[in-house]
Amino acid sequence: MSASFLPYGRQSIDEADIAAVIEVLKSDFLTQGPAIPRFEKAVAGWCGAQQGIAMANGTATLHCAAKALGLGHGDLLWTSPITFVASANAGRYCGAKVDFVDVDPGTVLMCPQRLEAKLIQAEKEGTLPKVVVPVHFAGQSCDMPRIHALGQKYGFKIIEDAAHALGGEFEGERIGNCRWSDAASHSFHPVKIVTSGEGGMITTNDDELAWRIALLRTHGITREAGRMVNESHGGWYYEQLELGFNYRMTDLQAALGASQMTRLEAFAQRRREIADLYDRELAGLPLRAPARDPRGISGWHLYMIRLNLKEIRHTRREVFDKLRADGIGVNVHYIPVHLQPDYQKLGFAKGMFPESERYYDEAITLPMFPSMTDEDVIRVRDSLKRALKL
Ligand SMILES: *Cc1c(COP(=O)(O)O)cnc(C)c1O
């Protein structure tokens, strides 16, 4: 038994990353300097999207994208219950109401059939959503062509929550290229695929949307002559055109992010290797490995298993505690958002999204990060075997 703690996720920082940040510290700009456009180009370029807008964190990108798409009071945003709270909170920041579409029991992604059924019902009731946020949970893409087709039919906008998915693909299209959406939101929190400390980015192919999101990033303020309402009073002049925020990223963060982007390919490949190794090593145990949609390649932010609770004599909690006691930093992603007390206050209750709740009762997230070794995977397997047997 190893004494060291194996976390579920961990950043991978090398000397080039450190040098990139130091270079910014010695430069003229700590924020709003040249590292921001460099990072924006790196991410948008990788994804194959026309525009990238870097922001303070992923949550800010979801908020601004929803607002820039016109979401406001009286509107609805739909997302998946199996996500980080940010995907849903973004709608509430805009004053909109939030609702959920239950997940597919296999992939744990927003289920297109359930989405369609809910849209048919909502059309009758006059409660169609303005924005839908499909979450590429664990790194695997939702069925975007189908969700996009439903968006065309029912008139909603789409923001992909791609916080887990940088480096992944669907039907040969890189996640984040917005082939089937209005915008995609990325996060650079240290546990995510690449990190900038804190940070986020919107990718989009819609120039006007990109402009509006960039406006919201800095208080709704512009200095562009063609956009201002009045004649300029002089070189100091700017105008606030709408109520925005201070959601800027610093150049320190952008330099780190841009440097990390040079290793995205290697990170993604190592994550795929670890996932394949887990699949092989866990075969035959009383659990389900993540279901893979053969149309895509996952970004593999998370590797989550589902315990076969009928076959084992333990609860999920007992298995989880045993693994933690062994120094395995297991986690659970996610507590369904509608079960959060703050969402229950809005009228959501247990039983409303049964597939999400069933998944939650069985799920454990195993460690997954690029610097994990094959021996680490074996250590997780052995600990899991002991925990399941006892
Ligand atoms: C991390 C995450 C976010 C938000 O990212 P932050 O950068 O932490 O604000 C949004 N959605 C999902 C699914 C995430 O995992």
The ligand as an ORCA input file, in Angstrom:
! r2SCAN-3c Opt
* xyz 0 1
  C     -15.452     23.458    -14.401
  C     -16.798     23.518    -15.021
  C     -17.463     24.718    -15.329
  C     -17.026     26.087    -14.870
  O     -15.746     26.330    -14.893
  P     -14.984     27.345    -13.930
  O     -13.825     27.708    -14.781
  O     -14.608     26.591    -12.697
  O     -15.872     28.506    -13.648
  C     -18.647     24.668    -16.014
  N     -19.191     23.493    -16.364
  C     -18.624     22.323    -16.054
  C     -19.298     21.066    -16.474
  C     -17.416     22.293    -15.361
  O     -16.871     21.119    -15.035
*
